Amino acid sequence: MKIGIMGGTFDPIHTGHLLAAETVREALGLDEVWFMPAHVPPHKAEAGFSGEERLRMVELAIGSQSAFRTLDIELRRGGVSYTVDTMSELTGKYPDARFHFIIGTDMVNYLPRWNRIGELASLTRFAAVGRGGYELHAEDLAPEVKNKIDYCDMPQLEISSTDIRRRLREGRTIRYLVPDKVHDYLQRSGTHAAYARTTD
């Protein structure tokens, strides 16, 4: 099977995440895309929502797409969520799968800084989803990394979790920025207050 891995904090998951996953699924002919909320990503502060809440929002967001599923191994492992550790675990557990780790094109320039990037590139390919406004320097990447990147064009959506958190703190609507079921979850649970603790 060809499996896409969509990692991230998902704080909260939004429409852009879903579009990126679907774009890569179609472009690369993936059988499934697994959404994997991080416990604590190396490059970000701790999330506003708990891991359990973020996992629940992901489950609600992807429920209508049968090719999408959730994966909680980084939440269960705890600590800082290094991608190389996760992919090592996944390739050991699913030796017949071919993995494609989904990133934004804005992250391509930062791949040399990722923990044990050479080892990571031996475990997975990277699917870089097109995002505007970034100058790529793929020529600066080591060949063993550069040759493992597939580029996928994607319609541009100016949506970010940072902006969604800001809107929540300001009491503004986030309808249509997040899937309807995520919006309803936030309304029902009264968890807007979690975003008063800024994670920017």
BELWO-V826289 format. One record per pair of residues at least 12 apart in sequence whose ideal C-beta (glycine too) atoms are under 8 Angstrom apart, sorted by sequence separation. I is the first residue (numbers start at 1). GAP is how many residues later the second one is. D is the distance in whole Angstrom. If there is no record, write none. Layout:
BEGIN
I,GAP,D
I,GAP,D
END
This chain:
BEGIN
21,12,5
39,12,6
58,12,5
74,12,6
87,12,6
174,12,8
73,13,6
164,13,6
6,14,7
21,14,7
37,14,6
87,14,7
163,14,8
164,14,7
6,15,5
55,15,6
111,15,7
73,16,6
4,17,7
37,17,5
55,17,6
73,17,8
17,18,8
37,18,5
83,18,7
108,18,8
159,18,5
168,18,8
101,19,8
126,19,8
4,20,5
55,20,6
108,20,5
4,21,6
37,21,6
51,21,8
107,21,7
128,21,6
130,21,7
171,21,8
13,22,8
122,22,7
126,22,6
127,22,8
128,22,7
130,22,7
35,23,5
52,23,8
101,23,5
103,23,6
105,23,5
121,23,5
125,23,5
126,23,5
127,23,5
128,23,5
129,23,5
130,23,5
131,23,7
4,24,7
51,24,4
99,24,7
100,24,7
101,24,7
102,24,8
103,24,7
104,24,7
105,24,7
118,24,7
121,24,5
124,24,7
125,24,7
126,24,7
128,24,7
130,24,5
132,24,5
168,24,5
10,25,7
99,25,4
100,25,5
101,25,5
102,25,5
103,25,6
104,25,6
105,25,6
106,25,5
109,25,7
117,25,8
125,25,6
127,25,6
129,25,5
131,25,7
2,26,7
4,26,5
99,26,7
100,26,7
101,26,7
103,26,7
105,26,5
108,26,8
118,26,6
130,26,8
169,26,5
2,27,6
3,27,7
6,27,6
10,27,5
35,27,6
98,27,8
100,27,5
102,27,6
104,27,5
106,27,8
109,27,7
118,27,7
121,27,5
168,27,4
169,27,6
2,28,5
3,28,7
4,28,7
5,28,8
6,28,7
8,28,8
9,28,7
106,28,4
108,28,6
109,28,5
112,28,7
117,28,6
2,29,5
3,29,5
4,29,4
5,29,6
6,29,5
7,29,5
8,29,7
9,29,5
105,29,6
108,29,8
112,29,6
169,29,7
1,30,4
3,30,7
4,30,7
6,30,7
7,30,8
8,30,6
84,30,7
108,30,6
111,30,6
112,30,7
165,30,5
1,31,7
3,31,6
5,31,6
7,31,6
83,31,7
84,31,6
88,31,8
105,31,6
109,31,8
9,32,6
83,32,7
84,32,4
91,32,5
8,33,8
35,33,6
37,33,8
82,33,5
84,33,8
87,33,6
91,33,8
108,33,8
112,33,7
165,33,7
33,34,6
34,34,8
35,34,7
36,34,8
82,34,8
111,34,6
165,34,7
166,34,8
9,35,6
32,35,5
33,35,5
34,35,6
35,35,5
36,35,4
37,35,7
39,35,5
84,35,6
88,35,6
165,35,7
11,36,4
31,36,7
32,36,7
33,36,8
34,36,7
35,36,7
36,36,8
38,36,5
39,36,5
84,36,4
87,36,4
11,37,6
12,37,7
30,37,7
32,37,6
34,37,5
36,37,7
37,37,7
38,37,8
83,37,6
87,37,5
9,38,5
11,38,6
36,38,6
37,38,6
39,38,7
42,38,6
162,38,6
39,39,5
40,39,7
41,39,8
42,39,7
84,39,7
39,40,6
40,40,5
41,40,6
42,40,6
13,41,8
39,41,7
40,41,6
108,41,7
12,42,7
25,42,6
39,42,5
11,43,6
18,43,6
22,43,7
38,43,4
10,44,5
13,44,5
17,44,8
18,44,7
9,45,7
12,45,5
13,45,5
105,46,7
10,47,7
18,47,8
21,47,7
10,48,5
13,48,5
36,50,7
100,50,7
5,66,8
7,67,8
33,69,7
30,70,7
28,72,6
42,73,7
7,74,8
7,76,6
24,76,7
24,78,5
7,79,7
5,81,8
21,81,7
5,82,7
20,82,6
20,84,7
5,85,7
3,91,7
1,93,8
3,94,5
5,94,6
7,94,7
1,95,7
2,95,8
3,95,7
4,95,8
5,95,7
7,95,8
1,96,5
2,96,5
3,96,5
4,96,5
5,96,5
6,96,5
1,97,7
3,97,7
4,97,8
5,97,6
2,98,7
4,98,5
28,99,6
27,100,8
24,103,5
24,105,6
23,106,6
20,109,4
48,117,7
61,117,7
61,118,4
63,118,7
5,119,7
60,119,7
61,120,7
60,121,4
61,121,5
28,122,6
60,122,6
4,123,6
27,123,8
28,124,7
27,125,4
57,125,5
60,125,6
27,126,8
24,128,5
57,128,6
23,129,5
56,129,7
23,130,8
23,131,4
20,134,6
19,135,6
19,136,7
53,136,8
19,138,6
53,138,7
16,141,5
53,141,8
15,142,6
49,142,7
16,143,4
15,144,6
16,144,7
14,145,5
49,145,5
14,146,8
48,146,5
14,147,6
48,147,5
12,149,6
48,149,6
11,150,5
14,150,6
48,150,8
10,151,8
48,151,5
9,152,7
12,152,6
47,152,6
46,153,7
11,154,7
45,154,5
44,155,7
45,155,8
15,161,7
18,161,7
15,162,6
14,163,6
15,163,7
14,164,5
15,164,7
13,165,7
14,165,8
12,166,6
13,166,7
14,168,8
13,169,6
12,170,6
12,174,7
11,188,7
END
